[in-house]
Amino acid sequence: MKYLIAGLGNIGEEYRNTRHNIGFDVVDAFVASHNSTFHNDRLADVAECKWKGKTFIVIKPTTYMNLSGRAIKYWMDKEKIVPENLLVIMDELALPLDVIRLRPGGSDAGHNGLKSIQESLGTNQYPRLRFGIGNDYPKGRQVDFVLGKWKNTEMPVVQQKIDKCGEIIESFASIGLARTMNEFNKLTFPL
């Protein structure tokens, strides 16, 4: 069984360790935990991980967030991966910092990465792992917040959630989406 795990983010040093790049951070940790490394390839940095008979093609699109769908569509086609074996990992303003949510599909909710994926795939029915980043910003400062770096006080919970996301990816591939949602969607992380 083959899976495409896509962490969303923006390339470039100025975006490193920002809330919007949490998808990159999650897949970096996942790939490192499987003793693999990324290499630059078409439209993405790509790594391959093998685990319990499963193959994970892990990508960090190099298209910038707003064109993430191009990279995901290319790698799904190239690797012959069906939409239900795609898992997109992204930041989620609508969720508080202490939660992560796995979903089978849904609207893009204004997230430009998801909007691009929906346009490229022609559907919004693909699994996504929403990493809550909270919405603790003054009115009109959403972009600054999303593109801002994590506060030092947030880092312990962010790291815990990154580690848990690795377990969720493995669970998704081994017991499926529905059972993984039942197991992990009720978790909250101490702030």
C-alpha positions, 0 to 999 in steps of 0.5 A: 500500500502506498500513501502520499503524505503532503505537509503544507508550507512555504519554502524560504528561510523567512517562513521557517518555524512559522505557524503556516509552515507546521505541515512542513515541520510535521513531515520533517519530523515524520521523515526523520523518525523513519531515518529517511531524508528529503531530496528536491524533485519536481514541484516538491521536496520528496522523501520515501519512508517504508513502515510495516509493509506500507510506503509513504511518499512524503512531500513538501511542495515547493510551489508555495502554499497557494499552488500546493495542489499542483505538486500534490496532483503531480505526485498522486498521478506519478505514484498512482495514489488514490485520493483516500490514500492522500493525507494533507497536513496543514495549519488551522486557525479555526482550531485552538492550539491544544487540538488536532483534527483528522477529517475525511474532507470538507471546505477549504475554509479560506485556506489557500493551500486547500483551495488549490488542492481542491481545484487541482483534484476536482474534489474536496473529499480527501483526508486532511490533518488540521493542526490547530494554531488558535486565533490569538491575534488582533482584528485585521492581523490574521496574516501577521499571526499565521506567518508569525513564529511560534511563541516560546511558551507555545513550543512544548505543546507544538512539539507534543502535537508534531510527535502525535501527528507522526503516530496519526500518519502511521495509524491512518495507514494501518487502521484507516481513517475512521478508526484513527479519527475515533482514536485521536480526534478527542485528544487535547494537549495541555497548554 
